Amino acid sequence: MKSHIALASLAALAQESRLAIFRMLVKRGPEGYTPTDLAEKLGVPAPTLSFHLKELQRAALIEVRRDGRFLYYRPNLESMNELIGFLTENCCSLADRGCAPQCQPAATEAPLPKRHRA
């Protein structure tokens, strides 16, 4: 990832509403949400939401797909992972001692598929 792309992504996320929108979309995954769903879940007025979605889309952090007459916004997980990789690619590269475990992303337990949840 080039620095100017990382800067655009970070700038897009450096606003409270956009960060909340992006995190909500990451939680949902590739299925995505309609703007109506997002507005209800986050309590953001539709015109404001539209502005923030455009900014996140411009930064390549989210994608939109059409299903009939509905739009679904979803995270661009590849772009998200590239940004994380860009931020961590040189972790501890100048350290005198190894710090490899601290450079690894925190492990999270994968959720069970919905049909297996109690």
N, C-alpha and C positions, 0 to 999 in steps of 0.2 A: 504494500500500500504506500502510495506517495504521501508526503507530508501534507500537501494542500488538501487531499481528500480526507485525511484524518482530521485536519483542522475544521473542515466543513462539517464533518460528522459530530465532532465535539461541540462545535458552536451550536448546532441544531439541538443537541441534548442539554445545553447550558441554559435551559429555561424550564421552570418548574412544570408547567402544563405539558410541554412536549416530552419531558422526561417521564412523566406519569403516563402519557399516552403510549410511549414506546414500551415502557415496562409492562403495561397492560397487554399490549399486543404480543410481547415476548411470552407472557404467561399463557396466552391463548394458542400461540404457535401458528403453523401454516393455515389453519382453518380461518383465522382472522375474525374480525368484527365488522359489522356495518357501521357507518357513521352514527346512525341512530342508537345502536347498542353502546358505542363508545360514549356518546353524549350523555346517555342515561347513567352509565356506570361511573363516569367521572364528574358528572355535574357541570359539564362545559357547554356553553351555548353553541348552537350549530355553526354560526358564522365564525366564531373563535376557533372551534374545532377544525373547520375547513382550512383556515389559515395555518394552523399548526400541522395538520396532515400534509399540506403542500410543502411546508418547510422540511419535514422529515422525509418526504418523498424526494425533494430536491437534493437532499444529502445522501440519497440512496440507502437510507436506513429502513424504509418501509416500501412495500409494493402494493399495488391494487389489482384486483381481478374482478371481472364482471361475471355475474351469474344471473342471467336473465336481466331483470331491471335493477338488480341490487349490486352495489359495489362492496367488496370486502377488502379491508386493509389488513395486511399481515406484515410481520417483521421480515426484513431481508436478512435472514440468519447468516448467510455467507458474508455479507458486508459487516455484520456485527462481529463475527468471528475474526474477520480480517483486521478490524479495528483493535480488538483485544490482542491479537497476535502482534500488531504493530506496536502497541503499548508495552508489550512484555518481551519482544524478541531479543532485546539486549540485556535482559535482567541479569545482574551480577556479572556481566562480562568484564568489568574492570575490577572486580573484587579480588582481594588477596586470598581470601578463603572462599570455599564453595558455599553457596546459599541456595542451591537448586531446589530443595523442598519448599522454600518460601516463595520461589518464583512460579511455582505451579498454581494454576487456578484451584480454588477450594473445591474439593470433591463434594458433589451433592448426590443424594440418593435418588435414583430414577423413580418417578411415581409409577405405581401399578396401573395397568390399563383400567379404565372405568368399570368394566364388568367384574374385576377382581377386588374392587374396594369393598371394605366392610361397611 
